[in-house]
Amino acid sequence: MAIYEGRTGDWGIVVGLEVHAQITSASKLFSGSSAAFGAEANTQVSMVDSAMPGMLPVCNAYCIEQALRTGLALGAQINLRSVFARKNYFYADLPQGYQISQYDQPIVGEGAIEVDLPDGSTKTIRIERLHVEQDAGKSLHDQHPTKTYIDLNRSGVALMEIVSKPDIRSPEEAAAYVKKLRTILRYVGTCDGNMEEGSMRCDINVSVRRPDAEFGTRCEIKNVNSVRHVFQVIEFEARRQIALIEDGGEVVQETRLWDTKKGETRAMRSKENAHDYRYFPDPDLPPLMLSEGFVENIRKSLPELPDAKKQRFMADYGLSAYDATILISEQARADFYEELAKGRDFKLCANWFITELLGALNKSGKDIGDSPISADQLGDLVDLMSNDTISGRIAKDVFALMLETGKTAGVIVEEKGLRQVTDTGALEAVIDEVMAQQADKVAEYRSGKDKLFGFFVGQVMKASGGKANPGMLNDLLKKKLAP
């Protein structure tokens, strides 16, 4: 548990997350309008979405399947009977005056996910529920100096609201939870997890308390749209509440917004309770009834999930938990690695993929899907190291040229003349030349200064242009330097 030091003692935090994940679907939850992102404002709006009189919602069966896939991937309880309800509130971008959601009878019940923390430990965070609901439209406040514009393209888009238990005790745990949840959603193809486009966003409930005391009064911070902001929101809000209490104030249950420019939360409205929304079953939508066979067929269609893949990578490839976690964090990464590792040294492949390729991609702001080097091309470079054609040091230079030129490793090695010197006679000649130039150092080495061996290795490597085979060099050098 993260401990925050206040003027009057230590404090702990309690966090729960409500993640809104837009369901990957061609059309909306209750209409046939397109759910694609980025269209011109108000061009993807049916009469159902705009709440024209007499329009009736028709449930999109594919969206329900997607919610079930997610629930099963979370190891959660699936409720064969669920009910859509009307959540009543009035806002300009909600044409009906209510949102069709689920209340006391959601489609998915309790589950859990295991998250990997920065210190190498893991923690299980429980899921309270997953329910399906329609999204509201979008209010645009920056299009006119005195008016707010409304875009209803998002109105009616299918969402999964995934609600955690208040099990999170630090910003690090919250960030790890969001990352892991996003990974699972992407694996099963139910949400693209693109937080910048708003297809995944978080409402964060934060409260503070003395260590091991009862939960304090919580505040909800709405619509946080990046993992970095999740971390920052919790840090700021925890310290704000601690300072407020220590100054003699009282935390009020309310909804707040995150001001990204100022890096602070600010009050939006007093927090509504369930009775404020006057939930009741939607009379236009009958209860959603599922069969066990239908659910089981979806379960059988699930891909290998991240946790299972991580355990397999550790068992089959002998990788550390850290390396396996990095490799399975995206399906495309895992696929790339498995293609790269076929018939090759598993650990060497992991090192080059994680350290060199992913490092280069991160620097250039690209992901694995945009890699200029394919798995086969990186594999060719690994092969050249494994068969002693080039050394690991030269391989780094070759890799840099591969990124720069798009050429293959084999072509670069031949063009630049980078093959390792593995001819014993040629290598002995270089060693003899170095020893002749460093006669005084040879004498010192033979008199007992063993640490000079590294100096000679460096000198021979330099003289050979870095092309001496390291293993052969060490063996020959030891024999040559022996008294």
RAFENRA-V504371 format. One record per backbone hydrogen bond with DSSP energy under -0.5 kcal/mol. NH is the residue of the N-H (numbers start at 0). CO is the residue of the C=O. E is the energy in kcal/mol with one decimal. If there is no record, write none. Layout:
nh co e
NH CO E
NH CO E
This chain:
nh co e
1 168 -1.7
3 1 -0.5
3 10 -3.1
5 3 -0.6
5 8 -2.8
8 5 -0.8
10 3 -2.3
11 208 -3.5
12 1 -0.5
13 206 -2.6
14 167 -2.4
15 204 -1.9
17 202 -2.7
18 16 -0.6
18 161 -2.8
19 17 -0.6
19 200 -3.1
20 18 -0.7
20 159 -3.0
21 19 -0.5
21 198 -3.5
22 157 -2.4
23 189 -2.5
24 22 -0.9
27 32 -1.5
28 155 -2.4
34 25 -2.2
42 39 -1.3
49 45 -1.8
50 47 -1.3
51 46 -2.7
54 51 -1.8
57 29 -1.4
59 28 -2.2
60 58 -0.8
62 59 -0.5
63 59 -1.3
64 60 -2.1
65 61 -2.3
66 62 -2.0
67 63 -2.2
68 64 -2.6
69 65 -2.0
70 66 -2.5
71 67 -2.7
72 68 -2.1
73 69 -1.5
74 71 -1.5
75 70 -2.6
76 109 -2.0
78 76 -0.5
78 106 -2.3
79 77 -0.7
81 287 -1.9
82 104 -2.2
84 100 -3.7
85 279 -3.0
86 84 -0.6
86 98 -2.9
87 85 -0.7
87 276 -2.5
88 86 -0.5
88 96 -1.2
90 88 -0.5
93 90 -2.0
94 92 -0.5
96 93 -1.1
98 86 -2.6
100 84 -2.9
100 98 -0.7
102 82 -0.5
107 129 -1.7
108 76 -3.2
110 126 -1.7
111 73 -1.8
112 124 -2.2
114 122 -3.1
116 114 -0.5
116 120 -3.0
119 116 -2.2
122 114 -1.9
124 112 -2.9
124 122 -0.5
125 123 -0.5
126 110 -2.7
127 162 -3.0
128 162 -1.3
129 107 -2.1
130 160 -1.9
132 158 -2.1
133 99 -2.1
134 156 -2.5
136 92 -2.7
137 150 -2.7
139 148 -3.4
140 138 -0.7
143 146 -0.5
148 139 -2.5
150 137 -2.7
151 149 -0.5
154 151 -0.7
155 134 -2.7
156 153 -2.2
158 132 -3.0
159 20 -2.6
160 130 -2.9
160 158 -0.5
161 18 -3.0
161 159 -0.7
162 128 -2.5
162 160 -0.6
163 16 -2.8
163 161 -0.5
164 125 -2.6
166 164 -2.5
167 14 -1.6
173 169 -1.9
174 170 -2.6
175 171 -2.4
176 172 -2.3
177 173 -2.3
178 174 -2.3
179 175 -2.5
180 176 -2.7
181 177 -2.5
182 178 -2.2
183 179 -2.3
184 180 -2.5
185 181 -2.2
186 182 -2.3
187 183 -2.1
188 184 -0.7
189 184 -1.9
190 184 -0.8
194 192 -1.3
197 194 -0.8
198 193 -1.8
199 193 -0.6
200 19 -2.1
201 223 -2.6
202 17 -2.5
203 220 -2.6
204 15 -3.0
204 202 -0.5
205 203 -0.6
205 218 -2.6
206 13 -1.8
208 11 -2.2
212 209 -2.7
218 205 -2.3
219 253 -2.4
220 203 -2.8
220 218 -0.5
221 219 -0.6
221 255 -2.6
223 201 -3.3
224 222 -0.5
229 225 -2.0
230 226 -1.9
231 227 -2.2
232 228 -3.1
233 229 -1.9
234 230 -2.1
235 231 -2.7
236 232 -3.0
237 233 -2.4
238 234 -1.8
239 235 -2.6
240 236 -2.4
241 237 -2.3
242 238 -2.5
243 239 -2.2
244 240 -2.4
245 241 -2.6
246 242 -1.4
247 244 -1.8
248 243 -2.6
253 251 -0.5
254 268 -3.3
255 219 -3.6
256 265 -2.8
257 221 -0.6
258 256 -0.6
258 263 -3.2
259 257 -0.9
262 258 -2.1
263 258 -1.3
265 256 -2.2
267 254 -2.8
268 254 -1.7
270 252 -1.4
275 272 -1.4
276 272 -0.7
276 273 -1.1
277 274 -0.7
278 273 -0.6
279 85 -0.8
281 83 -2.5
284 281 -1.4
287 81 -3.0
288 286 -0.7
289 79 -2.8
294 290 -1.9
295 291 -2.5
296 292 -2.1
297 293 -1.5
298 294 -2.2
299 295 -2.2
300 296 -0.9
300 297 -0.6
301 298 -1.3
308 304 -2.6
309 305 -2.6
310 306 -2.1
311 307 -2.1
312 308 -2.7
313 309 -2.1
314 310 -2.2
315 311 -3.5
316 311 -0.5
316 312 -1.6
317 313 -0.7
318 312 -1.1
323 319 -2.7
324 320 -2.2
325 321 -1.9
326 322 -2.3
327 323 -2.0
328 324 -0.6
328 325 -0.7
333 329 -2.2
334 330 -2.6
335 331 -2.2
336 332 -2.7
337 333 -2.4
338 334 -2.0
339 335 -2.5
340 336 -2.8
341 337 -0.6
341 338 -0.6
343 340 -2.2
345 343 -0.6
348 344 -2.4
349 345 -2.2
350 346 -2.7
351 347 -2.2
352 348 -2.4
353 349 -2.9
354 350 -2.3
355 350 -0.7
355 351 -0.6
356 351 -2.3
357 352 -2.7
358 353 -0.6
359 355 -2.2
360 356 -2.6
361 357 -2.6
362 358 -1.8
363 359 -1.5
364 361 -1.0
365 360 -2.7
369 366 -1.9
370 367 -1.5
377 373 -2.4
378 374 -2.4
379 375 -1.9
380 376 -1.5
381 377 -2.2
382 378 -2.4
383 379 -1.9
384 380 -1.4
385 381 -2.6
386 382 -2.4
387 384 -1.5
388 383 -1.7
389 383 -1.9
394 390 -2.3
395 391 -1.2
396 392 -1.0
397 393 -2.4
398 394 -2.8
399 395 -2.0
400 396 -1.8
401 397 -2.2
402 398 -2.2
403 399 -1.9
404 400 -3.0
405 401 -2.0
411 407 -2.1
412 408 -2.5
413 409 -1.9
414 410 -2.8
415 411 -2.6
416 412 -0.7
417 412 -2.3
419 388 -3.7
420 466 -4.6
421 419 -0.9
423 421 -0.6
426 422 -2.3
427 423 -2.6
428 424 -1.8
429 425 -1.5
430 426 -2.3
431 427 -2.9
432 428 -1.9
433 429 -2.2
434 430 -2.8
435 431 -2.1
436 432 -1.8
437 433 -1.8
438 435 -0.8
441 437 -2.2
442 438 -2.1
443 439 -2.0
444 440 -2.6
445 441 -2.5
446 442 -1.1
447 444 -1.7
448 443 -2.0
449 447 -1.9
451 448 -1.7
452 449 -2.1
453 450 -0.8
455 451 -1.9
456 452 -2.2
457 453 -2.2
458 454 -2.2
459 455 -2.5
460 456 -2.5
461 457 -2.4
462 458 -2.4
463 459 -2.0
464 461 -1.3
465 460 -3.5
466 463 -1.0
468 420 -1.8
472 468 -3.0
473 469 -2.4
474 470 -1.9
475 471 -2.6
476 472 -2.8
477 473 -2.1
478 474 -1.6
479 475 -2.6
480 476 -2.4
481 477 -0.9
